[in-house]
């Protein structure tokens, strides 16, 4: 076995096991067009950057954050 490949493979395996595909503090679009954020503050900042205000749709599944949409009222 090529020993130089072992460290990169170990790092790749650790990344896959910890679920680092999406940072936990990122706003994530859902299939139905809604957005999910970890906190209300984060959702508010996301919409304000887009000159909009958040419309709260409730808690995300499994209490994993909040669901919202940005509206330009």
N, C-alpha and C positions, 0 to 999 in steps of 0.2 A: 504494500500500500504506500502511496505517496504521502509522506508525513506533512508536506507543505499544505495539503488540502484539508487536513484535520481542523485547524482553527477556524477557517471560514465556514466549514460545514457545521461546526459546533455553534457558531454565532447564528447561522441561518436556522438551525433547529431551535435555539433558545428564542429567537424572534417569533417563530411560528407558534411555539407553545404559549407565549405570553400574550398573544393576540395583539400585536402592535400594528395592525393594518390601519387602524384609524385612531388618531390621538383622542383621548377621552374629553378634551376640551374643545372639540371641533363641532361646528354646526353641520348636521348630516341631513341631506334631503331624503325623504321617504318616497315610496312608490306612488302614493296617492297625491303627491304634490305638497304635502306638509313638510315642515322642517322639525328636527329634533335637536335640542341643545341640552347641556348638562344642567344649567341653571337659568332662572328667569333673567338674571343680570346679563348673562352671555347672550341670550336671545334678544334682549333689548338693544345691546350694543351692536349686534349683527344687523338688526333692522335700521338703527340710526345711521350706520355707515352707508346705507342705501336710501337715505332720506325717506324712511317709512316708519310706521309704528307697528309693534307686534300685536297680532290678534291671537289671544290664548285659546288653545283648543283642548287643554287638559294635560294630564300626566301621560308620559310615554309608557309603553308596555313594560312590565316588570319594574316599574318605578325607576327607570333608567334616565329620567330627565323630563323635559317638558316638550309638548308639541305646540307649534305655533305657525302662523303665516305672517308675512310682512304685507301690510296694506298701506296705501297712500291716501288716507282719508283727509 
